[in-house]
């Protein structure tokens, strides 16, 4: 096991804790390890810590006696009679098994003070694969988070990265090796948690609770080892509540040479399915566990991305599967090794990990529902049905004043199109009335812009507000607004104006890769100018039923190249289904004509397109019958259900 603390930002620095496993063909009960403090450390300490390793030989109800006696220097644990490294006594009803625990070699460069994270490498993988993510986490904490008072008040602390060195064992080909690694990793977690209890090694605030769980990152088969840990007899209850896997084959083993590994997969998946099928939450041993599976996509030729699916294993309340090509600000596929060091991806995963932690809790993480919401925000596109809308959970931020009796600036049924923000030379507000009545539930709202949406208190070029009437209520406390906007005329009396309280919609924005004819890729590389992603908002009217207006605020003080398009549309006009069969599709293809008067977003459903074994070509042709340039090129998120965003060729004038 090796540790890398986010207290060091040096990517090439040696790992801080080293624990290795013997490759000799001896049994686990015969393995011995040595533990000592690095002599170069200013506070030289030597100690040994041992653990039981024969998990398959004991019952889950065993009573493990963690006896420890220090020598005269206070550093070495010994048996009282022999002075040899401590053994674990495991008791059951029938017999008593006494196994020597493997000694760990721990070299701590700095005292541990953060939140533990364990990285498990995959088949023939190296423990060093954790370094890109660990170094990014260290840089982000020291350059950003430690200077952010709000972040520290929220319980965010540096991450202490640990990793296990399996000597690049071939996990994918041998089921027993996978069991051995899962057993060993459980003991490693037990040992990691014990480090935070040692005042010689831990520099944590004594008022904080002692850690009881470890965040686990798994690459490839390391992700399967992480899931296997929870069914092993030596698993410590609640010691794992968050697992993030990268290119891990969850659905089935990548190779089936060994019948045992096939059986192990069946046992693992059966345990997870049965746990989430319990009628009562208290009967589910995995009720607090969140699992995120990240697939590399088409460039991963080692593990097919279909194998990374969690659809039949974990409900969407506890986990999901995502492709790197759809993760905001990543938007590219990755091969099997690159997923651990891709710069765009490691930035996203480091920020997501920091947002789920809470050092004020013994679990070191936020509650399960909050963790799932954070992971969805960072990893999902926001277009999925499971995407959560948070605007209604925020406090109102803006007081909007306008002339009483004045009509919205956009007639219902029309599209708002602003080709140049700032053309009026000052703040301008455009009101769109939210449809009401029996047909309202059949409509949706969509907004797309190449400008970043401003958050409450910011003065960005574009703001989007959801507004409702502001009648005074008896006993209601005075609301403090971060912004007070008055769009009424100067000669209007105070009694002739209406006030709206507004919520800023920036928290629900979906980032889409910028799509123009001049951009070849959704991402940028070194030497290229970074392009601002598109900002997209989408609401069903049931999500915004408590509001009367959508206010689009143009805050640009001068003419810019930014644009915005917004509209309400019928859901029926946004969906198109083709019942063409697969044979006919392969033989003749399929052509669809989208009408010129169509919604901005069109969903095309082709039921026969469901096999990932086939490659499909999609071509979108515009008619180009206008002298004006299009605002953006068509976009199609990578889903089985294809979404096509209409371009500017005909409609957006």
C-alpha positions in Angstrom: 0.0 0.0 0.0 1.3 3.4 -0.8 0.1 6.8 0.3 0.2 10.2 -1.5 -1.1 13.1 0.5 -2.7 16.1 -1.2 -0.4 18.1 1.1 2.2 17.7 -1.6 1.7 19.1 -5.1 4.7 17.4 -6.6 3.6 15.0 -9.2 6.9 13.2 -9.3 7.4 13.0 -5.5 7.8 9.5 -4.0 4.7 8.0 -2.5 4.4 8.6 1.2 3.3 5.2 2.5 4.7 2.0 1.0 3.3 -1.4 1.6 4.1 -4.2 -0.7 2.9 -7.8 -1.0 5.2 -10.7 -1.5 4.9 -12.4 -4.9 6.2 -15.6 -3.5 3.8 -18.6 -4.0 3.2 -18.9 -0.3 -0.2 -18.8 1.3 -1.6 -15.6 2.7 -1.1 -16.9 6.2 2.6 -17.2 5.6 3.1 -13.7 4.3 5.2 -11.3 6.5 5.8 -7.6 6.0 8.0 -5.2 7.8 6.8 -1.8 9.0 9.1 1.1 10.0 9.3 4.9 9.9 11.5 6.4 7.3 14.9 7.2 8.8 15.0 10.5 6.9 11.9 11.7 8.7 12.6 14.4 11.4 10.5 12.5 13.8 11.9 9.1 13.3 9.5 6.4 14.5 9.5 2.7 14.1 6.5 0.5 14.7 4.9 -2.6 13.3 1.3 -3.1 12.6 -0.1 -6.4 11.6 -3.4 -7.6 10.2 -5.2 -10.8 9.7 -5.3 -11.9 6.1 -7.1 -15.2 6.0 -10.6 -13.8 5.6 -12.0 -16.8 3.8 -11.1 -19.0 6.9 -13.2 -17.0 9.4 -16.8 -16.2 9.9 -18.3 -12.7 9.6 -19.2 -12.8 13.3 -15.6 -13.4 14.4 -14.2 -11.5 17.4 -10.9 -10.0 16.4 -8.6 -9.2 19.4 -6.5 -6.1 18.5 -4.0 -6.5 21.4 -1.1 -4.1 21.3 1.7 -3.5 23.7 4.3 -0.9 23.1 8.0 -1.4 23.9 10.0 1.0 26.0 10.4 3.4 23.1 6.6 3.4 22.6 6.8 2.5 19.0 6.6 -1.2 18.5 3.6 -3.5 19.1 4.6 -6.9 20.6 3.1 -10.0 22.0 3.7 -9.8 25.7 5.4 -13.2 25.9 7.5 -13.6 22.8 8.2 -10.0 21.6 7.3 -11.1 18.1 5.0 -9.1 15.8 1.4 -9.2 17.1 -0.9 -11.9 15.7 -4.6 -11.7 15.4 -6.7 -14.2 17.4 -9.9 -15.0 15.6 -12.5 -16.8 17.6 -15.6 -18.7 16.5 -17.9 -21.2 18.1 -15.9 -24.2 16.9 -12.3 -23.2 17.0 -9.7 -20.5 17.5 -7.5 -19.5 14.5 -4.4 -17.6 15.2 -3.0 -16.0 12.0 0.1 -13.8 11.8 -0.9 -10.4 10.4 1.1 -8.9 7.5 3.4 -6.1 8.7 3.1 -2.9 6.8 5.9 -0.6 5.7 4.7 2.9 6.3 6.8 5.9 5.3 5.0 9.1 6.1 6.4 12.3 4.6 3.9 14.5 6.4 1.4 13.9 9.2 -2.0 12.9 7.8 -4.7 15.5 8.4 -7.2 15.1 5.6 -9.7 12.7 4.2 -8.6 9.2 3.2 -8.9 8.1 -0.4 -7.8 4.6 -1.6 -6.8 3.9 -5.2 -6.9 0.3 -6.4 -5.2 -0.4 -9.8 -6.5 -2.8 -12.3 -5.2 -5.8 -14.2 -1.4 -5.6 -14.3 -1.9 -2.0 -13.2 0.6 0.1 -11.2 0.0 1.9 -8.0 1.7 4.9 -9.7 -1.4 5.5 -11.8 -2.9 7.4 -8.9 -0.3 10.2 -9.2 -2.1 12.4 -11.9 -5.3 12.5 -9.9 -3.6 13.0 -6.6 -1.4 15.8 -7.8 -4.4 17.6 -9.4 -6.2 17.3 -6.1 -3.2 18.7 -4.2 -2.9 21.6 -6.6 -6.6 22.4 -6.5 -6.7 22.4 -2.7 -3.6 24.5 -2.1 -4.2 27.0 -4.9 -8.0 27.4 -4.5 -9.8 25.6 -1.7 -7.6 26.4 1.3 -8.1 30.1 0.5 -11.9 29.7 0.2 -13.5 30.3 3.6 -16.9 29.0 2.4 -15.3 25.7 1.3 -13.5 25.2 4.6 -16.6 26.1 6.6 -18.5 23.4 4.5 -16.1 20.7 5.8 -13.8 20.5 2.8 -10.3 19.3 3.7 -7.3 18.1 1.7 -7.4 14.5 0.4 -4.9 11.9 1.7 -4.4 9.5 -1.2 -3.4 5.9 -0.5 -2.8 3.2 -3.1 -2.1 -0.6 -3.0 0.7 -2.2 -4.8 -0.3 -5.6 -6.1 3.0 -6.1 -8.1 1.0 -5.8 -11.3 -0.9 -9.0 -10.8 -3.2 -10.3 -13.6 -6.5 -9.8 -11.8 -8.7 -10.3 -14.9 -7.5 -13.9 -15.5 -7.8 -15.5 -12.0 -10.7 -15.3 -9.6 -8.6 -16.3 -6.6 -6.3 -13.3 -7.3 -9.3 -11.0 -7.3 -10.5 -12.4 -3.9 -7.0 -12.1 -2.5 -6.8 -8.4 -3.6 -10.2 -7.6 -2.2 -9.3 -9.2 1.1 -6.0 -7.4 1.3 -7.6 -4.1 0.4 -10.1 -4.5 3.3 -7.2 -4.9 5.7 -5.5 -1.9 4.1 -8.6 0.2 4.8 -8.6 -1.1 8.4 -5.0 -0.1 8.7 -5.5 3.3 7.0 -8.3 4.2 9.5 -6.1 3.2 12.4 -3.4 5.7 11.2 -5.9 8.5 12.0 -6.2 7.3 15.5 -2.5 7.5 16.2 -1.5 11.0 17.5 2.0 10.4 16.3 0.9 10.2 12.7 -2.3 12.2 12.6 -2.4 16.0 12.7 -6.2 16.3 12.7 -8.2 18.6 14.9 -9.1 16.6 18.0 -12.6 18.1 18.0 -13.3 16.3 14.6 -14.7 12.8 14.6 -12.4 10.0 13.8 -12.8 8.7 10.2 -14.9 5.6 9.8 -14.9 5.2 6.0 -12.6 5.6 3.0 -13.4 6.9 -0.5 -12.4 4.2 -3.1 -11.2 4.9 -6.6 -10.8 1.9 -8.9 -9.3 1.6 -12.3 -10.4 -1.3 -14.6 -10.5 -4.5 -12.5 -9.7 -2.4 -9.5 -13.3 -1.2 -9.6 -14.5 -4.8 -9.4 -12.1 -5.5 -6.5 -13.7 -2.5 -4.8 -17.2 -4.0 -5.2 -15.9 -7.4 -4.1 -14.6 -5.9 -0.9 -18.1 -5.3 0.4 -19.0 -9.1 0.2 -15.8 -10.3 1.9 -16.0 -11.7 5.5 -13.3 -9.2 6.6 -15.2 -6.2 5.3 -15.6 -3.6 8.1 -19.2 -2.3 8.1 -19.6 1.2 6.7 -15.9 1.5 5.9 -16.7 2.2 2.3 -19.6 4.4 1.2 -18.3 6.0 -2.1 -16.8 4.1 -5.0 -15.8 5.7 -8.3 -14.6 3.3 -11.0 -12.9 4.1 -14.3 -13.2 1.7 -17.2 -14.3 -1.1 -14.9 -16.2 -4.1 -16.4 -19.1 -4.3 -14.0 -21.6 -6.3 -16.0 -19.5 -9.3 -16.9 -15.9 -10.5 -16.7 -13.7 -9.2 -19.6 -12.3 -12.8 -20.1 -13.9 -16.1 -19.1 -10.8 -18.4 -19.0 -11.3 -19.1 -15.3 -14.7 -20.5 -14.3 -14.1 -19.1 -10.8 -14.1 -15.5 -11.9 -17.4 -16.0 -13.7 -18.9 -17.4 -10.5 -17.4 -14.5 -8.5 -19.0 -12.0 -10.8 -22.4 -13.7 -10.4 -22.0 -13.6 -6.6 -21.0 -10.0 -6.5 -23.8 -8.8 -8.8 -26.4 -11.0 -7.0 -25.4 -9.5 -3.7 -25.7 -5.9 -5.0 -29.0 -6.6 -6.7 -30.5 -8.4 -3.7 -29.3 -5.6 -1.4 -31.1 -2.9 -3.4 -34.2 -5.1 -3.7 -34.9 -5.2 0.0 -38.3 -3.9 1.0 -37.0 -1.9 4.0 -34.0 0.4 3.7 -32.6 -0.8 7.1 -32.3 -4.3 5.6 -30.1 -3.0 2.8 -26.4 -3.3 3.7 -25.5 -1.0 0.8 -28.1 1.7 1.5 -25.4 4.4 2.1 -23.1 3.3 -0.8 -22.9 5.3 -4.0 -21.3 3.8 -7.1 -20.3 5.8 -10.2 -19.0 3.9 -13.2 -17.1 6.0 -15.8 -16.5 4.4 -19.2 -13.9 5.6 -21.7 -16.1 5.2 -24.8 -15.0 4.2 -28.3 -11.3 4.7 -27.7 -11.2 2.1 -25.0 -10.3 -1.1 -26.9 -9.5 -3.1 -23.7 -12.9 -3.0 -21.9 -16.0 -2.6 -24.0 -18.0 0.3 -22.6 -21.1 -1.8 -22.4 -19.4 -3.9 -19.7 -19.2 -0.7 -17.6 -23.0 -0.5 -17.3 -24.6 -0.5 -13.9 -28.2 -0.4 -15.3 -29.1 -3.9 -13.9 -27.0 -3.7 -10.8 -27.6 -0.4 -9.0 -30.7 1.9 -9.0 -30.3 5.5 -10.1 -30.7 6.6 -6.5 -27.4 5.0 -5.7 -25.3 5.1 -8.9 -25.1 5.6 -12.6 -22.9 5.0 -15.6 -21.5 7.8 -17.7 -19.1 8.1 -20.7 -16.2 10.5 -20.6 -17.4 11.9 -23.9 -20.5 13.3 -22.3 -18.9 14.6 -19.1 -19.0 18.5 -19.2 -15.7 20.1 -20.0 -14.2 16.7 -20.9 -16.2 15.7 -24.0 -13.8 13.2 -25.4 -13.3 9.4 -25.4 -10.2 7.9 -23.7 -8.3 4.7 -24.1 -7.9 2.3 -21.2 -4.8 3.9 -19.7 -5.4 7.5 -20.5 -8.5 7.7 -18.3 -6.2 7.9 -15.3 -4.1 10.8 -16.5 -6.3 12.8 -19.0 -6.0 16.4 -17.8 -9.6 17.4 -18.5 -10.9 14.3 -16.7 -8.6 14.4 -13.7 -9.7 18.0 -13.0 -13.4 17.1 -13.0 -12.9 14.0 -10.8 -10.8 15.9 -8.3 -13.3 18.7 -8.0 -16.2 16.3 -7.6 -14.4 14.4 -4.8 -13.8 17.7 -2.9 -17.4 18.6 -3.2 -18.7 15.4 -1.7 -16.4 15.4 1.4 -17.3 16.7 4.9 -14.7 16.3 7.5 -17.2 17.1 10.2 -18.9 13.7 9.7 -17.4 10.4 10.8 -18.1 9.0 7.3 -16.0 11.9 5.9 -18.6 12.4 3.2 -22.0 14.1 2.8 -25.2 12.1 3.0 -25.9 9.7 0.1 -28.6 11.9 -1.5 -26.3 14.9 -1.5 -23.4 12.9 -2.9 -25.6 11.6 -5.7 -26.7 15.1 -6.6 -23.1 16.3 -6.7 -21.9 13.4 -8.9 -24.8 14.0 -11.3 -23.9 17.7 -11.5 -20.2 17.0 -12.3 -20.5 13.9 -14.5 -23.9 13.9 -16.2 -24.9 16.2 -19.1 -28.0 17.6 -17.3 -30.2 16.4 -20.2 -31.0 13.1 -18.5 -34.4 12.4 -16.9 -32.7 12.0 -13.6 -31.1 15.4 -13.7 -32.2 17.5 -10.7 -33.5 21.1 -10.9 -32.2 23.2 -8.0 -33.5 26.7 -8.8 -36.5 26.2 -6.5 -34.2 25.3 -3.6 -32.4 28.6 -3.8 -33.3 31.9 -2.1 -34.7 34.6 -4.3 -31.9 36.9 -5.4 -33.5 39.7 -7.5 -36.3 42.2 -7.1 -37.7 43.1 -10.5 -39.8 46.2 -10.9 -41.8 47.0 -14.0 -44.9 48.9 -15.1 -48.1 47.4 -13.8 -50.3 46.3 -16.7 -47.5 46.2 -19.2 -47.3 43.1 -21.4 -44.3 40.8 -21.7 -41.9 41.8 -24.4 -42.3 38.5 -26.2 -45.7 37.4 -27.5 -46.6 33.8 -26.4 -45.7 31.3 -29.0 -42.8 33.4 -30.4 -39.1 32.7 -30.0 -36.8 35.2 -28.4 -33.7 35.6 -30.5 -31.0 38.1 -29.6 -28.1 37.9 -32.2 -25.9 40.5 -30.5 -26.0 41.1 -26.7 -25.3 44.7 -25.6 -26.8 46.2 -28.8 -28.9 48.6 -26.7 -25.8 49.8 -24.8 -27.2 49.0 -21.3 -29.2 46.5 -19.3 -32.3 45.3 -21.1 -34.8 42.8 -19.7 -37.0 40.6 -21.9 -40.0 39.0 -20.2 -41.5 35.7 -21.4 -44.8 34.8 -19.9 -45.0 31.2 -18.7 -48.0 29.5 -20.2 -50.8 28.5 -17.9 -54.0 26.5 -18.2 -54.7 22.8 -19.0 -52.3 22.7 -21.9 -49.3 24.1 -19.9 -48.1 20.6 -18.8 -47.6 19.7 -22.4 -45.0 22.5 -23.0 -41.4 23.0 -22.1 -38.9 25.8 -22.0 -35.5 25.9 -23.6 -32.7 28.5 -23.8 -29.4 28.4 -25.5 -26.6 30.9 -25.5 -22.8 31.1 -26.1 -22.5 33.4 -23.1 -22.0 32.3 -19.5 -25.0 32.8 -17.3 -24.3 35.1 -14.4 -24.8 33.9 -10.9 -26.4 35.9 -8.1 -24.2 38.9 -7.3 -22.2 38.6 -10.6 -22.4 41.1 -13.4 -22.1 38.8 -16.4 -23.4 39.6 -19.8 -26.5 37.4 -19.5 -28.8 36.6 -16.7 -31.9 34.3 -16.6 -34.5 34.7 -13.9 -37.6 32.8 -12.9 -40.0 35.4 -11.5 -43.3 35.4 -9.5 -45.5 38.0 -8.0 -44.4 39.7 -4.8 -47.5 40.3 -2.6 -46.7 41.2 1.0 -47.6 38.5 3.4 -48.4 39.1 7.1 -45.6 38.2 9.3 -43.2 37.6 6.4 -39.6 38.6 7.2 -38.1 41.2 4.9 -36.2 39.6 2.1 -32.7 40.8 1.3 -32.1 40.8 -2.5 -28.6 40.8 -4.0 -30.0 42.8 -7.0 -32.8 45.3 -7.5 -33.7 45.9 -11.1 -36.2 48.6 -12.2 -37.3 48.4 -15.8 -40.2 50.8 -15.5 -40.3 54.2 -17.2 -39.1 57.2 -15.3 -42.4 59.0 -15.5 -44.4 56.2 -14.0 -45.8 56.7 -10.5 -44.8 54.3 -7.7 -48.4 53.1 -7.4 -48.4 52.0 -11.1 -45.5 49.5 -10.9 -45.5 45.8 -10.1 -42.8 43.9 -8.3 -41.5 40.4 -9.0 -39.3 38.3 -6.8 -36.9 36.3 -9.0 -34.7 33.2 -8.6 -31.5 33.0 -10.6 -31.5 30.0 -12.9 -27.7 29.7 -13.3 -27.6 26.7 -10.9 -29.5 24.6 -13.5 -27.4 25.5 -16.5 -26.2 22.7 -18.7 -22.8 23.2 -20.4 -22.7 22.0 -24.0 -19.6 21.9 -26.2 -19.4 25.0 -28.4 -20.7 24.0 -31.9 -19.8 26.2 -34.9 -18.6 25.5 -38.4 -15.1 26.7 -37.3 -14.8 24.2 -34.4 -13.6 20.7 -35.3 -13.6 19.2 -31.8 -15.6 19.7 -28.6 -12.4 20.0 -26.6 -9.3 22.1 -27.0 -5.6 21.2 -26.9 -2.5 23.1 -25.9 -1.9 26.0 -28.3 -5.5 26.4 -29.1 -7.7 29.2 -27.8 -10.3 28.0 -25.3 -13.8 28.5 -26.5 -16.6 29.3 -24.0 -19.0 26.3 -23.8 -22.7 26.9 -24.7 -25.1 27.5 -21.8 -28.3 25.6 -22.0 -31.4 25.6 -19.9 -34.3 23.2 -20.1 -37.4 23.0 -18.0 -40.7 21.2 -18.1 -43.4 23.5 -17.0 -44.1 21.4 -14.0 -40.6 22.3 -12.8 -41.4 26.0 -12.9 -45.1 25.9 -12.1 -44.8 28.4 -9.3 -43.5 31.2 -11.5 -45.2 33.6 -14.0 -42.4 34.9 -16.0 -38.9 34.0 -17.4 -36.8 37.2 -17.5 -33.8 37.2 -19.9 -31.5 40.0 -18.8 -29.0 41.5 -21.3 -26.4 43.1 -19.0 -23.7 43.8 -21.7 -22.8 47.4 -21.8 -21.6 47.3 -25.4 -22.1 45.3 -28.5 -20.7 41.8 -28.2 -20.7 38.6 -30.3 -22.8 36.8 -27.7 -26.3 35.6 -28.6 -29.2 33.9 -26.9 -32.3 32.0 -28.1 -35.2 31.1 -25.9 -38.7 29.7 -26.4 -41.6 27.7 -25.1 -42.6 24.8 -27.3 -45.1 21.8 -27.3 -43.5 18.5 -26.3 -45.4 16.7 -29.0 -43.7 18.8 -31.7 -40.3 18.1 -30.1 -40.5 14.3 -30.5 -40.3 12.3 -33.6 -40.4 8.4 -33.8 -39.5 6.2 -36.7 -40.6 2.6 -36.6 -38.2 1.5 -39.4 -36.8 -2.1 -38.9 -33.2 -2.8 -38.5 -32.9 -4.7 -41.7 -34.5 -1.9 -43.7 -32.3 0.6 -41.9 -29.1 -1.3 -42.7 -30.2 -1.8 -46.4 -31.6 1.6 -47.3 -30.8 4.0 -44.4 -33.2 6.5 -43.1 -33.9 10.1 -44.1 -35.9 12.5 -41.9 -37.1 16.0 -42.9 -37.4 18.4 -40.1 -39.9 21.3 -40.7 -38.7 24.8 -40.7 -41.2 25.8 -38.0 -39.9 23.3 -35.4 -38.8 23.7 -31.8 -35.2 24.5 -31.0 -34.7 20.9 -29.6 -36.0 17.9 -31.4 -35.7 14.3 -30.0 -35.6 11.6 -32.7 -36.5 8.1 -31.4 -35.5 5.1 -33.6 -36.3 1.9 -31.6 -34.3 -0.3 -33.9 -31.1 1.6 -33.1 -30.3 -0.2 -29.9 -27.2 -2.4 -30.6 -23.8 -1.1 -29.7 -22.3 -3.8 -31.9 -23.1 -1.6 -34.9 -21.7 1.7 -35.9 -24.1 4.4 -37.2 -23.4 7.4 -39.4 -25.5 10.5 -38.8 -25.4 13.3 -41.4 -27.2 16.6 -40.9 -27.7 18.8 -43.9 -28.9 22.4 -43.8 -30.6 24.3 -46.7 -28.7 27.5 -46.3 -31.4 29.7 -47.8 -30.6 32.9 -45.8 -28.0 35.6 -46.1 -27.5 35.7 -42.4 -24.9 33.5 -40.7 -26.1 30.7 -38.5 -25.7 31.2 -34.8 -24.6 27.6 -34.1 -24.1 24.3 -35.8 -26.4 21.3 -35.0 -25.6 19.4 -31.8 -26.3 15.8 -31.1 -25.6 14.4 -27.6 -24.4 10.8 -27.6 -27.5 9.0 -26.5 -29.4 6.2 -28.1 -32.2 8.7 -28.3 -30.7 11.4 -30.6 -31.2 15.0 -29.7 -30.8 17.5 -32.6 -30.6 21.2 -31.8 -32.0 23.2 -34.7 -29.5 25.6 -36.3 -29.8 29.2 -37.2 -30.1 28.6 -41.0 -33.8 29.4 -41.2 -35.4 30.3 -37.9 -33.1 32.5 -35.9 -33.3 35.8 -37.7 
